[in-house]
């Protein structure tokens, strides 16, 4: 069907050119005047259509293949990319049209209409291309501009009007790959401690899929676990989930894309990655660390308190022993290597807490009594 349309187009072009210019060319070549059958414009139309059909027979196939490839690429592209790319193209063509009007009149006055027409054609192509590229590259900013304008509609009701701006800024929670694979985000959402809309970027889903398709068994299981967690959040929990289909092609790292998206939408990055947490803080991006939350709900232990623990293994330093609380907190027991496999009473000496976790230092209470 497409091939026939292209061939009909070329036949129409060839017939039109033959109808318009065949009598003139025949007169220039033979010098004969008057209307006879061999210099009829209708004969020129038939000859032009036939010549055009023969000359463009192979070209039509190449054009059809190119159009089909372009069609597949456009259909496969996200609708936001196509929309704002087309919008930029229309703006570029409109600007070129407004510039072309005075240039065409100037060309008519100077007698160089053909030269100015070629210049206008090149200007139209250039501005149209630039408009399309600008609209495509700035699609994320334009999309957020329209959505921000929509959310600022005074007719839209807001629960608390005085804090609507603050609610808008913290309403979007952007999940990274590590927090999805970790799985605790589903339990936190279920308890209701995490409010707003969960945003899952498309590039995070692609990274999850890449991990799930890995040849390494451990990575494959982690990726599949992350996908199962997302399905659970979408289907079982009463929280709004949105997929962000945009991408930042100029940025390669997923963490950098997350920070860029958070700045763009004034959202909050939800992670348990210690390094990403630090980078977000350096770039003034709001971040919620699941590990910080887990540490915050752990029982508070102060220096001088007593507890009973079971020493499991040797520590890194000489004569150190290592024990664990029920919540996984590691306890380093000085001079505890002699009590491996035993439950002993210890005295807390200091507590070290960071975003990576909490560590308790203690010493056996027996030594304290001996002193």
Secondary structure, 3 states (H helix, E strand, C coil): CHHHHHHHHHHHHHHHHHHHHHHHHHHHHHCCCCCCHHHCHHHHHHHHHHHHHHHCHHHHHHHHHHHHHHHHHHHHCCHHHHHHHHHHHHHHHHHHHHHHHHHHHHHHHHCCHHHHHHHHHHHHHHHHHHHHHHHHHCHHHHHHHHHHHHHCCCCCCCCCHHHHHHHHHHCEEEECHHHHHHCHHHHHHHHCCCCCEEEEEHHHHHHHHHHHCCCCHHHHHHHHHHHHHHHHHHHHCCCEEEEECCCCCCCCCHHHHHHHHHHHHCCEEEECCHHHHHHHHHCCCCEEEHHHHHHHCCCCCCCCCEEEEECCEECCCCCCEEEECCCCCEEEEECCHHHCCCEEEEEEEEEEEECCEEEEEEEEHHHHHHC
